[in-house]
Amino acid sequence: MTKPLPEAVHQRLTEPWSRVARAAAHVLRQTSLALPARRSPPTLDPVIEAIAVYEAAVDGIRRTGITKDLPNESVGRVFALGFVLEQFQRNLGDLLSRTREAQSAGSGPSSLS
């Protein structure tokens, strides 16, 4: 069972992580509406900005030395979350690209004559 992050880390990352979750939920929700309507999907910008805020919070944790006295497992989890977010951003970008392709395919000339 995974233990919660240490309180000092948790306090600094809760809001940035929540901001990423809200931005991602918004993009996913708007994409789910765009797909059946064959509209352009939203931009990834809110997610990119939220991830940048999260990364800045992690950098702040590193600079203040909060992780210095933590067990290696806890430190590893803090930094692994950044890699998870990078992969998530790539995957979400791919989804938006596929959604744009679907929108373009649906707006072209009809092959029915």
C-alpha positions in Angstrom: 0.0 0.0 0.0 1.3 3.4 -0.9 1.7 5.9 1.9 0.5 9.5 1.5 3.2 12.1 0.6 4.7 13.8 3.6 2.6 16.7 4.8 5.0 19.5 3.8 5.1 18.1 0.2 1.4 17.5 0.2 0.6 21.1 1.2 2.7 22.5 -1.6 1.5 20.2 -4.3 -2.3 19.9 -3.6 -3.4 23.0 -5.4 -1.1 22.7 -8.4 -2.1 19.0 -8.8 -5.8 20.0 -8.5 -5.3 22.7 -11.1 -3.9 20.1 -13.5 -6.9 17.8 -12.8 -9.4 20.6 -13.4 -7.7 21.7 -16.6 -7.5 18.2 -17.9 -11.1 17.5 -17.0 -12.2 20.6 -18.9 -10.2 19.7 -22.0 -11.5 16.1 -21.9 -15.1 17.3 -21.4 -14.9 19.8 -24.3 -13.2 17.1 -26.5 -16.1 14.7 -25.8 -18.5 17.3 -27.0 -16.4 18.2 -30.1 -16.1 14.6 -31.3 -19.7 13.8 -32.1 -20.3 17.3 -33.5 -17.1 17.1 -35.6 -16.0 20.4 -34.1 -12.4 21.4 -33.4 -11.3 20.3 -30.0 -10.1 22.8 -27.3 -6.4 23.7 -27.1 -4.1 22.0 -24.7 -2.9 25.4 -23.4 -4.7 25.2 -20.0 -3.2 21.8 -19.3 0.3 22.9 -20.3 0.0 26.0 -18.1 -1.3 23.9 -15.1 1.6 21.4 -15.5 4.1 24.3 -15.6 2.6 25.6 -12.3 2.9 22.0 -10.9 6.5 21.7 -12.1 7.3 25.1 -10.5 5.9 23.9 -7.2 8.1 20.8 -7.4 11.1 23.0 -8.2 10.2 25.1 -5.1 10.2 21.9 -3.0 13.6 21.0 -4.3 15.1 24.5 -3.7 13.8 24.7 -0.1 15.3 21.3 0.7 12.1 19.8 2.0 13.0 16.5 0.3 16.4 16.3 1.9 15.2 14.4 5.0 12.6 12.3 3.2 13.0 8.6 2.5 14.1 7.8 -1.0 10.7 6.2 -1.8 8.9 9.5 -1.0 11.3 11.6 -3.0 11.0 9.2 -6.0 7.2 9.5 -5.9 7.4 13.3 -5.9 9.5 13.4 -9.0 7.8 10.5 -10.7 4.6 12.5 -10.7 6.3 15.0 -13.1 7.1 12.2 -15.5 3.5 10.9 -15.3 2.2 14.4 -16.2 4.6 14.7 -19.2 3.3 11.4 -20.6 -0.3 12.5 -19.9 0.3 15.7 -21.7 1.6 13.8 -24.7 -1.3 11.4 -24.7 -3.8 14.3 -24.4 -2.1 16.1 -27.3 -2.4 12.9 -29.4 -6.2 12.7 -28.5 -6.6 16.3 -29.6 -4.8 15.7 -32.9 -7.0 12.7 -33.6 -10.1 14.8 -32.8 -8.9 17.5 -35.2 -8.4 14.8 -37.9 -11.9 13.5 -37.3 -13.2 17.1 -37.5 -11.4 17.6 -40.8 -12.6 14.3 -42.3 -16.2 15.2 -41.4 -16.0 18.7 -43.0 -14.6 17.7 -46.4 -16.6 17.2 -49.6 -19.0 14.3 -49.4 -18.3 11.2 -51.4 -22.0 10.6 -51.8 -23.3 11.9 -55.2 
